[in-house]
Amino acid sequence: MKKILSLIFAAVLIPLTPANAATMKVTKSLVELSYTKSDQVSDVLLTPVSIVLVGTTESASSPWLSGALTGLSDGFVTSYSSIGAPMWNLRLPGVSDEIATTAAIDADGSIWIVGASSSQIAPTPAPSPTRVLNPDNVVIDPTQSATTPLNRIKLWQVSNTGNLLNSYDYLSPNIISPRKVLISGSNLIIVGNLYEKTATSGFYLSTTKAGAFSPIIKIGSKNTQINDAILNADGGLTAVGASGELLLKVKPISKLDAITLRISNSGSLQQVAQATLKNTTRSWNSIDAGLLQAGRVLYSNKQEAAVTKFSALNKPVWNVRYLSRSSALATVSKNTWATFVSSGAIKGVPTWKPKTASSVLLELGKKGEVISAHSLSAPAVAIASNNEIGTVVITDSGVSFGLVVVN
């Protein structure tokens, strides 16, 4: 009898897991893509039947990418089926050092890829020396050509079977980093950042699909970044990033505020909204449909990944923040999905107590509550979702990219 009572008493003392609590599930990559240099995946696109990766390779050769390296780096695009089977791949052509940073799928299924490249500088021939004896007929070494930093926008159009259709260039006045390309009717809109000495500014650049670029428009002048954008119904943009300077009549509150910008279809800045916390610096790194925004908050002694759902600029519906070693990336389909490198407890996942910072993927509900939780073997560098395939995360371990699909 005493033994039975002791067992009952022990059972009462065992903490009960809430009925709506999530448990951390372990994910496994469908495929691992190894590399040997500083390769990067910058974007992932989904069709109903395929997964398209866009990025940059510095590896001399690759088991999953055809051809050999030209220059110091090549942009690339490669396609996989929903179960991770390779479909096609393409190195993006250029004569200098190229990177590929963002892409969008057009109505005809073709893929528009944007990146940047250096420019070749023609050497100035040295004057031929006069009155110099050269009895041994020594040949003077020719002057070597040089390259600039990344100051040229590269735009490639690739078919849905991996064939190059068109390529165009735009020479920038400064070092340039394109972060997002969007398709608006017969035009493409590119946003990103310009760098000049110690100043950083955002930019807006429009082009036709025939490569006729309009003049570039700066947004900010000394301390503004644009990291991502979505297209609005009127052809304008909602862009996100960070700023520490006056924009329109909005003054910075902290050293760096997370900003959401409304930009017209002609590139004019129309509205600025800030997200800030006392004694922090903040930034938005991604935005998806329905004003789902993700980024990070930096304190003096810690960092948080932040995810917020807005109904309109400066009108949050819900907001969640987690102790983290990285910014958050987020996407939305049926539900919200967010990924970051977790360094602490996660509300709604009571058994999650990481001893070291670990990458996670969370499914969030209509109020930001955790519905499901998944561990990742490496940090995520890109995320996307659709109803046909599910949620796709590209991880980067430092030696390989992992392609993870969660349905």
C-alpha positions as CSV (number, residue, x, y, z in Angstrom):
1,M,0.0,0.0,0.0
2,K,2.8,2.4,0.9
3,K,4.5,1.6,-2.4
4,I,1.3,2.4,-4.3
5,L,0.8,5.7,-2.4
6,S,4.5,6.7,-3.1
7,L,4.0,6.1,-6.8
8,I,0.8,8.2,-6.9
9,F,2.6,11.0,-5.0
10,A,5.6,11.0,-7.4
11,A,3.2,11.1,-10.4
12,V,1.5,14.2,-8.9
13,L,4.9,15.9,-8.6
14,I,5.8,15.4,-12.3
15,P,5.3,18.7,-14.1
16,L,2.6,18.5,-16.8
17,T,3.3,19.7,-20.3
18,P,0.6,22.1,-21.4
19,A,-1.8,20.5,-23.9
20,N,-1.0,23.2,-26.5
21,A,2.8,23.1,-26.1
22,A,5.0,22.2,-29.0
23,T,7.9,19.8,-29.0
24,M,11.1,20.4,-31.0
25,K,11.2,18.0,-34.0
26,V,14.5,17.2,-35.7
27,T,14.7,18.0,-39.4
28,K,16.9,16.4,-42.0
29,S,18.1,17.9,-45.3
30,L,16.8,16.4,-48.5
31,V,20.2,17.0,-50.1
32,E,23.5,18.5,-49.0
33,L,25.4,20.7,-51.5
34,S,29.1,20.8,-50.6
35,Y,31.5,23.6,-51.4
36,T,35.1,24.5,-50.8
37,K,35.4,28.3,-50.8
38,S,33.2,31.2,-49.5
39,D,30.0,30.2,-51.5
40,Q,26.6,31.7,-50.6
41,V,23.0,31.1,-51.3
42,S,21.2,34.4,-51.3
43,D,17.7,33.6,-52.4
44,V,15.3,30.7,-52.8
45,L,12.2,30.7,-55.1
46,L,9.4,28.1,-55.2
47,T,7.2,27.0,-58.1
48,P,4.4,24.4,-57.6
49,V,6.9,21.7,-58.5
50,S,10.4,23.0,-58.0
51,I,12.9,24.8,-55.7
52,V,15.2,27.3,-57.3
53,L,18.4,28.4,-55.5
54,V,20.3,31.6,-56.4
55,G,23.7,32.5,-55.1
56,T,27.4,33.0,-55.6
57,T,30.3,30.5,-55.9
58,E,34.0,30.9,-55.4
59,S,34.7,27.2,-55.6
60,A,36.9,26.3,-58.6
61,S,34.6,23.4,-59.4
62,S,31.5,21.8,-58.0
63,P,29.8,18.4,-58.0
64,W,26.3,20.1,-58.3
65,L,27.2,23.1,-60.6
66,S,28.4,22.6,-64.1
67,G,31.4,24.4,-65.6
68,A,34.6,25.9,-64.1
69,L,35.0,29.2,-62.2
70,T,35.6,32.3,-64.2
71,G,37.2,35.2,-62.3
72,L,37.1,35.2,-58.5
73,S,33.4,34.5,-58.3
74,D,30.4,33.5,-60.4
75,G,26.7,33.9,-59.9
76,F,24.6,30.7,-60.2
77,V,21.1,29.5,-60.4
78,T,20.1,25.8,-59.8
79,S,16.7,24.0,-59.7
80,Y,15.6,21.0,-57.7
81,S,12.4,19.0,-57.5
82,S,10.2,19.1,-54.4
83,I,12.0,15.9,-53.2
84,G,15.5,17.2,-53.7
85,A,16.3,15.7,-57.1
86,P,18.5,18.0,-59.3
87,M,16.8,19.4,-62.4
88,W,19.2,21.9,-64.0
89,N,21.9,24.4,-63.1
90,L,23.6,27.4,-64.7
91,R,26.6,29.5,-64.0
92,L,25.6,33.1,-64.8
93,P,28.0,34.5,-67.5
94,G,30.2,37.5,-67.1
95,V,33.7,38.6,-67.8
96,S,34.5,40.0,-64.3
97,D,33.8,38.9,-60.8
98,E,30.1,38.5,-60.3
99,I,27.7,37.8,-57.4
100,A,23.9,36.9,-57.6
101,T,21.8,38.2,-54.7
102,T,18.1,38.1,-55.5
103,A,15.6,36.7,-58.1
104,A,11.9,36.7,-59.1
105,I,9.8,34.4,-61.3
106,D,7.9,36.1,-64.1
107,A,4.4,35.1,-65.4
108,D,5.9,33.2,-68.3
109,G,8.0,31.0,-65.9
110,S,11.3,32.7,-66.6
111,I,13.5,33.8,-63.8
112,W,14.9,37.3,-63.5
113,I,18.2,37.2,-61.4
114,V,19.9,40.3,-60.1
115,G,23.5,40.7,-58.8
116,A,26.5,42.9,-59.1
117,S,29.9,42.7,-60.8
118,S,33.2,44.5,-61.0
119,S,34.2,46.5,-64.1
120,Q,37.3,46.1,-66.1
121,I,39.6,49.0,-66.2
122,A,41.7,49.3,-69.4
123,P,45.3,49.9,-68.5
124,T,47.0,53.0,-69.7
125,P,49.9,51.9,-72.0
126,A,53.3,52.9,-70.7
127,P,55.1,55.2,-73.2
128,S,57.9,53.5,-75.1
129,P,61.3,54.5,-73.8
130,T,63.5,56.4,-76.2
131,R,67.2,56.4,-76.5
132,V,67.5,53.2,-74.5
133,L,69.8,50.4,-75.7
134,N,68.3,46.9,-75.6
135,P,70.9,44.6,-77.1
136,D,69.3,41.5,-75.7
137,N,65.8,42.4,-77.0
138,V,64.2,42.1,-73.6
139,V,60.4,42.2,-73.8
140,I,58.8,44.7,-71.4
141,D,55.9,43.1,-69.5
142,P,52.6,44.6,-70.6
143,T,50.5,46.5,-68.1
144,Q,47.9,44.3,-66.4
145,S,44.2,45.3,-66.5
146,A,42.5,46.0,-63.2
147,T,39.0,45.7,-61.9
148,T,36.8,48.0,-59.8
149,P,34.8,47.1,-56.7
150,L,31.3,45.8,-57.3
151,N,29.8,48.9,-59.1
152,R,27.8,47.3,-61.9
153,I,24.2,45.9,-61.6
154,K,23.9,42.6,-63.5
155,L,20.5,41.4,-64.7
156,W,20.0,37.9,-66.2
157,Q,16.8,36.3,-67.6
158,V,16.9,32.5,-67.5
159,S,14.2,30.2,-68.8
160,N,12.4,27.7,-66.5
161,T,14.6,25.0,-68.1
162,G,17.9,26.8,-67.3
163,N,18.7,28.5,-70.6
164,L,20.1,32.0,-70.6
165,L,17.6,34.3,-72.5
166,N,19.0,37.8,-71.9
167,S,21.5,39.7,-69.8
168,Y,21.8,43.5,-69.1
169,D,24.2,45.8,-67.2
170,Y,23.8,49.1,-65.3
171,L,26.8,51.0,-64.2
172,S,26.4,52.5,-60.7
173,P,28.2,55.6,-59.5
174,N,29.1,53.8,-56.3
175,I,29.6,50.3,-54.9
176,I,26.2,48.6,-55.1
177,S,24.4,45.8,-53.3
178,P,21.0,44.8,-54.8
179,R,18.8,43.1,-52.2
180,K,15.4,42.6,-53.9
181,V,14.0,42.5,-57.4
182,L,10.3,42.7,-58.0
183,I,8.2,42.4,-61.2
184,S,5.7,45.1,-61.9
185,G,3.9,44.5,-65.3
186,S,6.5,45.1,-68.0
187,N,9.1,46.6,-65.6
188,L,11.5,45.3,-63.0
189,I,12.2,47.2,-59.8
190,I,15.4,46.7,-57.9
191,V,16.2,48.0,-54.4
192,G,19.2,47.7,-52.2
193,N,22.2,49.7,-50.9
194,L,24.9,52.0,-52.2
195,Y,28.2,52.5,-50.4
196,E,30.4,55.6,-50.7
197,K,33.3,55.9,-48.2
198,T,31.6,55.8,-44.8
199,A,28.1,56.6,-46.1
200,T,25.3,54.0,-46.8
201,S,22.1,54.8,-48.6
202,G,19.3,52.8,-50.0
203,F,18.4,52.9,-53.7
204,Y,15.5,52.4,-56.1
205,L,16.1,51.4,-59.7
206,S,13.6,50.6,-62.4
207,T,14.2,48.9,-65.8
208,T,12.1,47.6,-68.6
209,K,12.4,43.9,-69.5
210,A,14.5,45.0,-72.5
211,G,17.1,46.4,-70.2
212,A,16.3,50.2,-70.5
213,F,17.2,51.4,-67.0
214,S,15.8,54.6,-65.5
215,P,18.2,56.8,-63.4
216,I,18.9,55.4,-60.0
217,I,17.2,57.1,-57.0
218,K,18.9,57.4,-53.6
219,I,16.9,56.9,-50.4
220,G,18.7,58.5,-47.4
221,S,22.2,59.9,-47.7
222,K,24.5,58.6,-44.9
223,N,23.0,55.8,-42.8
224,T,20.1,54.1,-44.4
225,Q,19.8,50.4,-45.5
226,I,17.1,48.6,-47.5
227,N,17.1,44.9,-47.0
228,D,13.9,43.6,-48.6
229,A,10.6,44.8,-50.2
230,I,7.2,43.7,-51.4
231,L,5.1,45.0,-54.2
232,N,1.9,47.0,-53.4
233,A,-1.3,46.9,-55.4
234,D,-0.7,50.4,-56.8
235,G,2.7,49.4,-58.2
236,G,4.6,51.0,-55.4
237,L,6.7,49.2,-52.7
238,T,6.8,48.6,-49.0
239,A,10.5,48.2,-48.1
240,V,12.2,47.4,-44.9
241,G,15.6,48.0,-43.4
242,A,17.3,50.3,-40.9
243,S,18.2,53.9,-40.6
244,G,20.0,56.3,-38.3
245,E,19.2,59.6,-40.1
246,L,16.3,61.9,-40.9
247,L,13.9,60.5,-43.5
248,L,11.1,62.8,-44.6
249,K,10.4,64.5,-41.3
250,V,11.0,61.4,-39.2
251,K,14.0,61.7,-36.8
252,P,15.9,58.7,-35.6
253,I,15.1,57.7,-32.1
254,S,18.1,55.4,-31.5
255,K,21.5,55.0,-33.2
256,L,19.7,52.7,-35.7
257,D,16.0,52.2,-36.0
258,A,14.2,49.4,-37.9
259,I,12.3,51.2,-40.7
260,T,9.4,50.4,-43.0
261,L,9.1,52.6,-46.1
262,R,6.3,53.3,-48.4
263,I,7.8,54.1,-51.9
264,S,5.7,55.2,-54.9
265,N,5.8,53.6,-58.3
266,S,8.1,56.4,-59.4
267,G,10.6,55.8,-56.6
268,S,9.5,58.7,-54.3
269,L,9.6,58.1,-50.6
270,Q,6.1,58.6,-49.3
271,Q,6.0,57.4,-45.7
272,V,8.4,56.2,-43.0
273,A,7.5,54.1,-40.0
274,Q,9.9,53.2,-37.2
275,A,10.3,50.3,-34.8
276,T,12.6,51.0,-31.9
277,L,13.3,50.1,-28.2
278,K,15.2,52.2,-25.7
279,N,18.9,51.6,-25.6
280,T,18.9,49.2,-28.6
281,T,19.6,49.2,-32.3
282,R,17.0,47.5,-34.6
283,S,16.7,46.4,-38.2
284,W,14.2,44.6,-40.4
285,N,15.8,42.0,-42.6
286,S,12.8,40.5,-44.4
287,I,9.2,41.2,-45.3
288,D,6.5,39.0,-46.8
289,A,2.9,39.3,-47.9
290,G,0.6,40.8,-45.4
291,L,3.3,42.9,-43.8
292,L,5.0,40.1,-42.0
293,Q,8.3,41.5,-41.0
294,A,11.4,39.9,-39.3
295,G,14.6,41.2,-38.0
296,R,16.7,41.7,-34.9
297,V,17.1,43.8,-31.8
298,L,20.6,44.5,-30.4
299,Y,21.0,45.4,-26.7
300,S,24.3,46.1,-25.0
301,N,24.5,42.5,-23.6
302,K,22.1,40.4,-25.7
303,Q,20.4,40.0,-29.1
304,E,16.8,39.0,-30.0
305,A,15.2,37.8,-33.2
306,A,12.0,39.7,-33.8
307,V,8.9,38.8,-35.8
308,T,6.0,41.2,-36.2
309,K,2.7,41.0,-38.1
310,F,1.4,44.4,-39.1
311,S,-2.1,45.4,-40.4
312,A,-0.7,48.7,-41.8
313,L,2.5,50.7,-41.3
314,N,3.1,51.3,-37.6
315,K,0.1,49.1,-36.6
316,P,1.3,45.8,-35.2
317,V,-1.2,42.9,-34.8
318,W,1.2,40.8,-32.8
319,N,4.9,40.7,-32.0
320,V,7.3,38.0,-30.7
321,R,11.0,38.2,-29.8
322,Y,13.4,35.4,-28.9
323,L,16.9,35.3,-27.5
324,S,19.0,34.7,-30.5
325,R,22.5,34.9,-32.1
326,S,21.0,36.0,-35.5
327,S,18.4,38.0,-37.1
328,A,15.1,36.3,-37.9
329,L,13.9,35.4,-41.4
330,A,10.2,34.8,-42.0
331,T,7.7,33.7,-44.7
332,V,4.0,33.2,-44.8
333,S,1.7,30.8,-46.6
334,K,-1.1,29.1,-44.6
335,N,0.7,30.1,-41.4
336,T,3.8,32.1,-40.5
337,W,7.2,30.5,-40.4
338,A,10.3,32.1,-38.8
339,T,13.9,30.9,-38.5
340,F,16.8,32.1,-36.3
341,V,19.6,30.8,-34.2
342,S,18.1,30.3,-30.7
343,S,20.1,31.0,-27.6
344,G,17.4,30.7,-24.9
345,A,14.0,29.5,-24.0
346,I,11.1,29.7,-26.5
347,K,7.6,30.4,-25.1
348,G,5.4,27.5,-26.2
349,V,8.2,25.0,-26.5
350,P,8.8,24.2,-22.8
351,T,11.3,21.4,-23.3
352,W,13.6,23.6,-25.4
353,K,16.6,24.6,-23.2
354,P,19.6,24.9,-25.6
355,K,23.1,24.6,-24.0
356,T,24.6,26.2,-27.0
357,A,23.0,28.4,-29.6
358,S,21.1,26.3,-32.2
359,S,19.1,27.0,-35.3
360,V,15.3,26.5,-35.2
361,L,12.3,26.9,-37.5
362,L,9.0,27.9,-35.8
363,E,5.5,27.7,-37.2
364,L,3.4,30.5,-35.7
365,G,-0.3,31.0,-35.5
366,K,-2.7,33.9,-35.9
367,K,-1.6,35.6,-32.7
368,G,2.1,34.7,-32.9
369,E,1.8,31.5,-30.8
370,V,4.0,28.5,-31.6
371,I,2.2,25.8,-33.4
372,S,5.2,23.6,-34.3
373,A,9.0,23.7,-33.8
374,H,11.8,22.2,-35.7
375,S,15.5,22.1,-35.1
376,L,17.9,22.8,-38.0
377,S,21.4,21.4,-38.4
378,A,22.9,24.8,-39.5
379,P,21.8,28.4,-39.7
380,A,19.3,29.3,-42.3
381,V,20.2,31.8,-45.1
382,A,17.0,31.8,-47.1
383,I,13.4,30.7,-46.6
384,A,10.2,30.5,-48.7
385,S,6.9,28.7,-48.6
386,N,3.9,27.8,-50.8
387,N,0.9,25.6,-50.6
388,E,2.2,22.9,-53.0
389,I,5.7,22.2,-51.5
390,G,5.5,23.5,-48.0
391,T,8.2,25.6,-46.2
392,V,11.7,25.4,-47.7
393,V,14.8,26.5,-45.7
394,I,18.3,26.7,-47.1
395,T,20.9,26.1,-44.4
396,D,24.6,26.9,-44.5
397,S,27.0,24.9,-42.3
398,G,30.2,26.5,-43.7
399,V,31.0,23.5,-45.9
400,S,27.6,22.7,-47.5
401,F,24.1,24.0,-48.1
402,G,21.2,22.0,-46.8
403,L,17.8,21.9,-48.5
404,V,15.2,21.4,-45.8
405,V,11.5,20.9,-46.6
406,V,8.8,21.0,-43.9
407,N,5.2,20.2,-44.9
